[in-house]
Amino acid sequence: MNQLAVRNIDETIRVGEILAKSGFFDDVRSVSQAVAKIIAGTELGFPPMASMTGIYIVKGRVTLSANLLAAAVKQSTKYDYRIKAHTNEVCTIAFCERQDGKLTEIGESAFTVEDAQNAGLSKGDNWEKYPRNMLFARAMSNGAKWFCPDLFGSPIYTPDEFDLDVNEEGEIVEGQVVSPMENHVEDNGIRNGNHEPAIQKNGNSGQWPARPLPPDVLKEAMFRKSVTNPNPVTQELFAKTHAAFSNLNVDDEKRHVVQRYLFGVESSKDMTYGQCQAIVDWIGSVPEQDEEDNTVYVPNADSIAEVSLILAQEVPQHDFVEKIA
């Protein structure tokens, strides 16, 4: 099959810019959102177009259309599935794992109309129009969580689990923006096509240029923002810096890589107040309430893409494909 291959970070941003500006993807409002989708798809082995049409970032969570979720399981070298029952009343999927060169069934995931009724789902328009599709989506999503968690690296969802309207293919219907950004800047393209946006100074700190930024441009911008306060970091700001990375699901090893790249030091305790404050402002997590009314912190979509770009450049063998969000 002929696929567009994105071979490096520069190409990822360029492809994201092209696809974002095409206007064909209703849920994408910036280059950073397109890049985040492409990176998420790359982690699962999908080319850019498949990622743009079948992957959504909903409340900071990677969400796949049911068809793309099924494709991820099918193309895996470790897992597979087969449908044992698929009617308007029930869908049952058997999940298999390759063990000693043979496919062995490791469990079943079934979802019924009764399950939908108990969950208060069956009254929706899609459940009336496409009951078989909706049953398949829920059975596939549950089974992927239960039996293939290592394939995705973190909990995976389908759009209907967030009460978003989907079509018969399990894709979000046009008109729903599912990954809004706080303080969104309309001009999010990389200017002049050469990744050299102008950084205007505001006092001693630099204003953010168009994002997401390539690592070298981000490094310059962070330096300009960090020179505002050369004093030692406080314990409170030290904790905030760690919390910001934690909201990105970045472990200490990757945090050290990012900090070393940006400022030449690994430990937050060795950074200045201005450097730590620049990181907290950069990641920009905002509080939201989850389904259980707990407060969760959702990072800025630009910083998700930018951290991925740094790790892709700095970590050998593209270890960045492990999920960070």
VEXSEDO-437586 format. One record per residue (C-alpha): residue number from 1; residue in three letters; x, y, z. Coordinates in nm, 3 decimals. Layout:
[NUM 'ALA' [X Y Z]]
...
This chain:
[1 'MET' [0.000 0.000 0.000]]
[2 'ASN' [0.132 0.347 -0.089]]
[3 'GLN' [0.143 0.571 0.218]]
[4 'LEU' [0.281 0.917 0.282]]
[5 'ALA' [0.577 0.858 0.513]]
[6 'VAL' [0.673 1.130 0.759]]
[7 'ARG' [1.043 1.066 0.816]]
[8 'ASN' [1.146 1.343 1.055]]
[9 'ILE' [1.020 1.620 1.278]]
[10 'ASP' [1.054 1.890 1.015]]
[11 'GLU' [0.829 1.692 0.783]]
[12 'THR' [0.580 1.631 1.065]]
[13 'ILE' [0.535 2.003 1.116]]
[14 'ARG' [0.520 2.077 0.743]]
[15 'VAL' [0.259 1.806 0.682]]
[16 'GLY' [0.062 1.925 0.985]]
[17 'GLU' [0.067 2.279 0.850]]
[18 'ILE' [-0.055 2.170 0.507]]
[19 'LEU' [-0.337 1.954 0.647]]
[20 'ALA' [-0.445 2.215 0.902]]
[21 'LYS' [-0.465 2.487 0.635]]
[22 'SER' [-0.652 2.263 0.391]]
[23 'GLY' [-0.981 2.321 0.574]]
[24 'PHE' [-1.083 1.957 0.519]]
[25 'PHE' [-1.071 1.860 0.888]]
[26 'ASP' [-1.348 2.023 1.084]]
[27 'ASP' [-1.209 1.946 1.430]]
[28 'VAL' [-0.865 2.097 1.359]]
[29 'ARG' [-0.821 2.467 1.433]]
[30 'SER' [-0.440 2.496 1.440]]
[31 'VAL' [-0.117 2.340 1.320]]
[32 'SER' [-0.044 2.215 1.671]]
[33 'GLN' [-0.366 2.014 1.676]]
[34 'ALA' [-0.279 1.858 1.341]]
[35 'VAL' [0.073 1.775 1.460]]
[36 'ALA' [-0.063 1.619 1.780]]
[37 'LYS' [-0.293 1.398 1.572]]
[38 'ILE' [-0.012 1.294 1.339]]
[39 'ILE' [0.220 1.212 1.631]]
[40 'ALA' [-0.052 1.007 1.800]]
[41 'GLY' [-0.109 0.818 1.475]]
[42 'THR' [0.264 0.763 1.425]]
[43 'GLU' [0.279 0.591 1.764]]
[44 'LEU' [0.016 0.346 1.639]]
[45 'GLY' [0.166 0.300 1.292]]
[46 'PHE' [-0.081 0.508 1.091]]
[47 'PRO' [0.005 0.755 0.811]]
[48 'PRO' [-0.095 1.123 0.842]]
[49 'MET' [-0.425 1.110 0.651]]
[50 'ALA' [-0.555 0.813 0.851]]
[51 'SER' [-0.453 0.993 1.170]]
[52 'MET' [-0.626 1.314 1.068]]
[53 'THR' [-0.955 1.142 0.982]]
[54 'GLY' [-0.967 0.880 1.258]]
[55 'ILE' [-0.787 1.026 1.562]]
[56 'TYR' [-0.924 1.295 1.793]]
[57 'ILE' [-0.782 1.456 2.107]]
[58 'VAL' [-1.071 1.492 2.351]]
[59 'LYS' [-0.993 1.650 2.689]]
[60 'GLY' [-0.629 1.558 2.645]]
[61 'ARG' [-0.707 1.193 2.571]]
[62 'VAL' [-0.629 1.011 2.247]]
[63 'THR' [-0.957 0.898 2.094]]
[64 'LEU' [-0.988 0.672 1.789]]
[65 'SER' [-1.276 0.598 1.557]]
[66 'ALA' [-1.392 0.239 1.598]]
[67 'ASN' [-1.258 0.143 1.256]]
[68 'LEU' [-0.912 0.283 1.328]]
[69 'LEU' [-0.908 0.116 1.668]]
[70 'ALA' [-0.988 -0.216 1.504]]
[71 'ALA' [-0.719 -0.155 1.241]]
[72 'ALA' [-0.461 -0.094 1.514]]
[73 'VAL' [-0.538 -0.432 1.668]]
[74 'LYS' [-0.539 -0.606 1.329]]
[75 'GLN' [-0.207 -0.465 1.214]]
[76 'SER' [-0.039 -0.547 1.543]]
[77 'THR' [0.218 -0.826 1.533]]
[78 'LYS' [0.104 -0.936 1.878]]
[79 'TYR' [-0.277 -0.915 1.878]]
[80 'ASP' [-0.574 -0.995 1.656]]
[81 'TYR' [-0.949 -1.032 1.694]]
[82 'ARG' [-1.243 -1.212 1.539]]
[83 'ILE' [-1.613 -1.130 1.559]]
[84 'LYS' [-1.819 -1.411 1.708]]
[85 'ALA' [-2.160 -1.239 1.705]]
[86 'HIS' [-2.278 -0.915 1.545]]
[87 'THR' [-2.647 -0.831 1.534]]
[88 'ASN' [-2.870 -0.540 1.627]]
[89 'GLU' [-2.883 -0.687 1.978]]
[90 'VAL' [-2.525 -0.789 2.060]]
[91 'CYS' [-2.167 -0.774 1.941]]
[92 'THR' [-1.914 -1.024 2.075]]
[93 'ILE' [-1.547 -0.997 1.984]]
[94 'ALA' [-1.283 -1.257 2.072]]
[95 'PHE' [-0.936 -1.112 2.126]]
[96 'CYS' [-0.630 -1.321 2.047]]
[97 'GLU' [-0.260 -1.298 2.128]]
[98 'ARG' [0.028 -1.458 1.941]]
[99 'GLN' [0.201 -1.697 2.176]]
[100 'ASP' [0.482 -1.922 2.051]]
[101 'GLY' [0.387 -1.835 1.695]]
[102 'LYS' [0.021 -1.929 1.737]]
[103 'LEU' [-0.288 -1.717 1.790]]
[104 'THR' [-0.445 -1.796 2.125]]
[105 'GLU' [-0.778 -1.655 2.238]]
[106 'ILE' [-0.725 -1.453 2.557]]
[107 'GLY' [-1.077 -1.326 2.621]]
[108 'GLU' [-1.406 -1.193 2.488]]
[109 'SER' [-1.560 -0.850 2.488]]
[110 'ALA' [-1.937 -0.835 2.443]]
[111 'PHE' [-2.171 -0.538 2.440]]
[112 'THR' [-2.547 -0.570 2.419]]
[113 'VAL' [-2.847 -0.344 2.371]]
[114 'GLU' [-2.929 -0.417 2.735]]
[115 'ASP' [-2.584 -0.287 2.834]]
[116 'ALA' [-2.654 0.028 2.634]]
[117 'GLN' [-2.991 0.072 2.802]]
[118 'ASN' [-2.841 0.028 3.148]]
[119 'ALA' [-2.579 0.290 3.065]]
[120 'GLY' [-2.841 0.529 2.930]]
[121 'LEU' [-2.697 0.515 2.578]]
[122 'SER' [-2.965 0.351 2.370]]
[123 'LYS' [-3.185 0.660 2.337]]
[124 'GLY' [-2.932 0.841 2.123]]
[125 'ASP' [-2.995 0.898 1.755]]
[126 'ASN' [-2.695 0.689 1.649]]
[127 'TRP' [-2.812 0.391 1.853]]
[128 'GLU' [-3.140 0.399 1.661]]
[129 'LYS' [-2.977 0.445 1.319]]
[130 'TYR' [-2.665 0.229 1.355]]
[131 'PRO' [-2.712 -0.019 1.644]]
[132 'ARG' [-2.466 -0.275 1.502]]
[133 'ASN' [-2.199 -0.010 1.452]]
[134 'MET' [-2.243 0.130 1.802]]
[135 'LEU' [-2.234 -0.215 1.961]]
[136 'PHE' [-1.917 -0.296 1.769]]
[137 'ALA' [-1.752 0.030 1.881]]
[138 'ARG' [-1.820 -0.035 2.249]]
[139 'ALA' [-1.718 -0.403 2.232]]
[140 'MET' [-1.398 -0.312 2.047]]
[141 'SER' [-1.310 -0.024 2.281]]
[142 'ASN' [-1.365 -0.234 2.594]]
[143 'GLY' [-1.172 -0.527 2.453]]
[144 'ALA' [-0.876 -0.309 2.354]]
[145 'LYS' [-0.860 -0.171 2.710]]
[146 'TRP' [-0.892 -0.515 2.869]]
[147 'PHE' [-0.674 -0.731 2.646]]
[148 'CYS' [-0.437 -0.500 2.451]]
[149 'PRO' [-0.342 -0.222 2.694]]
[150 'ASP' [0.026 -0.234 2.599]]
[151 'LEU' [-0.060 -0.175 2.234]]
[152 'PHE' [-0.182 0.178 2.305]]
[153 'GLY' [0.030 0.273 2.607]]
[154 'SER' [-0.261 0.441 2.789]]
[155 'PRO' [-0.640 0.403 2.811]]
[156 'ILE' [-0.798 0.439 2.469]]
[157 'TYR' [-1.147 0.561 2.386]]
[158 'THR' [-1.393 0.593 2.099]]
[159 'PRO' [-1.569 0.931 2.045]]
[160 'ASP' [-1.912 0.803 2.152]]
[161 'GLU' [-1.771 0.739 2.501]]
[162 'PHE' [-1.753 1.117 2.538]]
[163 'ASP' [-2.113 1.157 2.416]]
[164 'LEU' [-1.999 1.293 2.081]]
[165 'ASP' [-2.211 1.226 1.775]]
[166 'VAL' [-2.052 0.982 1.532]]
[167 'ASN' [-2.145 0.844 1.191]]
[168 'GLU' [-2.178 0.480 1.090]]
[169 'GLU' [-1.797 0.457 1.056]]
[170 'GLY' [-1.747 0.564 1.416]]
[171 'GLU' [-1.601 0.901 1.310]]
[172 'ILE' [-1.707 1.229 1.469]]
[173 'VAL' [-1.962 1.408 1.257]]
[174 'GLU' [-1.862 1.740 1.105]]
[175 'GLY' [-1.913 2.054 1.304]]
[176 'GLN' [-1.786 1.934 1.641]]
[177 'VAL' [-1.460 2.085 1.759]]
[178 'VAL' [-1.325 1.839 2.012]]
[179 'SER' [-0.984 1.979 2.099]]
[180 'PRO' [-1.027 2.351 2.174]]
[181 'MET' [-0.723 2.543 2.303]]
[182 'GLU' [-0.723 2.817 2.560]]
[183 'ASN' [-0.602 3.154 2.427]]
[184 'HIS' [-0.579 3.017 2.076]]
[185 'VAL' [-0.379 3.228 1.830]]
[186 'GLU' [-0.529 3.226 1.484]]
[187 'ASP' [-0.196 3.254 1.303]]
[188 'ASN' [-0.056 2.918 1.410]]
[189 'GLY' [0.132 2.845 1.088]]
[190 'ILE' [0.510 2.833 1.079]]
[191 'ARG' [0.592 3.159 0.905]]
[192 'ASN' [0.770 3.173 0.571]]
[193 'GLY' [0.776 2.790 0.563]]
[194 'ASN' [1.125 2.787 0.716]]
[195 'HIS' [1.047 2.753 1.089]]
[196 'GLU' [1.198 3.093 1.169]]
[197 'PRO' [0.911 3.294 1.322]]
[198 'ALA' [0.999 3.635 1.459]]
[199 'ILE' [1.024 3.654 1.839]]
[200 'GLN' [0.921 4.000 1.954]]
[201 'LYS' [1.044 4.118 2.292]]
[202 'ASN' [0.813 4.243 2.565]]
[203 'GLY' [1.041 4.395 2.828]]
[204 'ASN' [1.294 4.120 2.902]]
[205 'SER' [1.068 3.831 2.806]]
[206 'GLY' [0.990 3.710 2.459]]
[207 'GLN' [0.634 3.671 2.336]]
[208 'TRP' [0.541 3.333 2.195]]
[209 'PRO' [0.564 3.314 1.816]]
[210 'ALA' [0.337 3.090 1.609]]
[211 'ARG' [0.321 2.736 1.750]]
[212 'PRO' [0.400 2.449 1.769]]
[213 'LEU' [0.767 2.541 1.756]]
[214 'PRO' [1.053 2.330 1.626]]
[215 'PRO' [1.297 2.246 1.908]]
[216 'ASP' [1.561 2.505 1.812]]
[217 'VAL' [1.308 2.790 1.792]]
[218 'LEU' [1.141 2.681 2.116]]
[219 'LYS' [1.481 2.676 2.288]]
[220 'GLU' [1.542 3.038 2.186]]
[221 'ALA' [1.195 3.146 2.295]]
[222 'MET' [1.231 2.973 2.633]]
[223 'PHE' [1.568 3.139 2.688]]
[224 'ARG' [1.418 3.483 2.627]]
[225 'LYS' [1.134 3.410 2.869]]
[226 'SER' [1.364 3.264 3.136]]
[227 'VAL' [1.604 3.557 3.172]]
[228 'THR' [1.345 3.759 3.364]]
[229 'ASN' [1.445 3.611 3.703]]
[230 'PRO' [1.791 3.464 3.767]]
[231 'ASN' [1.718 3.393 4.135]]
[232 'PRO' [1.720 3.036 4.277]]
[233 'VAL' [1.404 2.832 4.234]]
[234 'THR' [1.167 2.813 4.530]]
[235 'GLN' [1.027 2.486 4.661]]
[236 'GLU' [0.678 2.591 4.553]]
[237 'LEU' [0.786 2.659 4.194]]
[238 'PHE' [0.995 2.342 4.195]]
[239 'ALA' [0.675 2.146 4.275]]
[240 'LYS' [0.480 2.332 4.006]]
[241 'THR' [0.745 2.244 3.746]]
[242 'HIS' [0.721 1.875 3.830]]
[243 'ALA' [0.340 1.893 3.830]]
[244 'ALA' [0.340 2.054 3.484]]
[245 'PHE' [0.539 1.766 3.338]]
[246 'SER' [0.327 1.517 3.533]]
[247 'ASN' [0.016 1.654 3.361]]
[248 'LEU' [0.185 1.564 3.031]]
[249 'ASN' [0.252 1.210 3.162]]
[250 'VAL' [0.625 1.273 3.114]]
[251 'ASP' [0.840 1.064 3.349]]
[252 'ASP' [1.154 1.195 3.520]]
[253 'GLU' [1.388 1.054 3.257]]
[254 'LYS' [1.212 1.235 2.973]]
[255 'ARG' [1.172 1.549 3.186]]
[256 'HIS' [1.549 1.554 3.231]]
[257 'VAL' [1.595 1.523 2.855]]
[258 'VAL' [1.367 1.821 2.790]]
[259 'GLN' [1.521 2.038 3.063]]
[260 'ARG' [1.873 1.952 2.951]]
[261 'TYR' [1.788 2.045 2.593]]
[262 'LEU' [1.622 2.374 2.685]]
[263 'PHE' [1.851 2.496 2.962]]
[264 'GLY' [2.154 2.265 2.984]]
[265 'VAL' [2.062 2.130 3.330]]
[266 'GLU' [1.863 1.819 3.419]]
[267 'SER' [1.738 1.885 3.771]]
[268 'SER' [1.477 2.150 3.838]]
[269 'LYS' [1.667 2.234 4.157]]
[270 'ASP' [1.962 2.346 3.943]]
[271 'MET' [1.750 2.577 3.729]]
[272 'THR' [1.676 2.940 3.797]]
[273 'TYR' [1.341 3.077 3.903]]
[274 'GLY' [1.292 3.220 3.555]]
[275 'GLN' [1.369 2.888 3.385]]
[276 'CYS' [1.119 2.696 3.598]]
[277 'GLN' [0.854 2.965 3.554]]
[278 'ALA' [0.908 2.953 3.177]]
[279 'ILE' [0.838 2.579 3.179]]
[280 'VAL' [0.522 2.617 3.388]]
[281 'ASP' [0.395 2.891 3.155]]
[282 'TRP' [0.496 2.692 2.846]]
[283 'ILE' [0.311 2.372 2.939]]
[284 'GLY' [0.013 2.578 3.049]]
[285 'SER' [-0.209 2.311 3.209]]
[286 'VAL' [-0.563 2.426 3.288]]
[287 'PRO' [-0.804 2.266 3.539]]
[288 'GLU' [-1.110 2.083 3.412]]
[289 'GLN' [-1.366 1.854 3.572]]
[290 'ASP' [-1.373 1.492 3.458]]
[291 'GLU' [-1.677 1.265 3.431]]
[292 'GLU' [-1.663 1.195 3.807]]
[293 'ASP' [-1.632 1.566 3.892]]
[294 'ASN' [-1.265 1.533 3.986]]
[295 'THR' [-1.030 1.815 3.894]]
[296 'VAL' [-0.784 1.717 3.622]]
[297 'TYR' [-0.522 1.934 3.453]]
[298 'VAL' [-0.521 1.935 3.075]]
[299 'PRO' [-0.198 2.057 2.913]]
[300 'ASN' [-0.187 2.303 2.626]]
[301 'ALA' [-0.206 2.113 2.295]]
[302 'ASP' [0.098 2.304 2.164]]
[303 'SER' [0.319 2.186 2.448]]
[304 'ILE' [0.214 1.824 2.390]]
[305 'ALA' [0.339 1.848 2.033]]
[306 'GLU' [0.652 2.042 2.125]]
[307 'VAL' [0.764 1.800 2.398]]
[308 'SER' [0.717 1.518 2.149]]
[309 'LEU' [0.933 1.704 1.896]]
[310 'ILE' [1.213 1.752 2.149]]
[311 'LEU' [1.206 1.387 2.256]]
[312 'ALA' [1.199 1.274 1.894]]
[313 'GLN' [1.514 1.474 1.829]]
[314 'GLU' [1.699 1.397 2.152]]
[315 'VAL' [1.603 1.039 2.245]]
[316 'PRO' [1.774 0.765 2.037]]
[317 'GLN' [1.568 0.524 1.824]]
[318 'HIS' [1.255 0.736 1.846]]
[319 'ASP' [1.166 0.630 2.199]]
[320 'PHE' [0.934 0.932 2.196]]
[321 'VAL' [0.663 0.711 2.049]]
[322 'GLU' [0.580 0.601 2.401]]
[323 'LYS' [0.276 0.805 2.489]]
[324 'ILE' [0.317 1.133 2.670]]
[325 'ALA' [-0.052 1.235 2.659]]
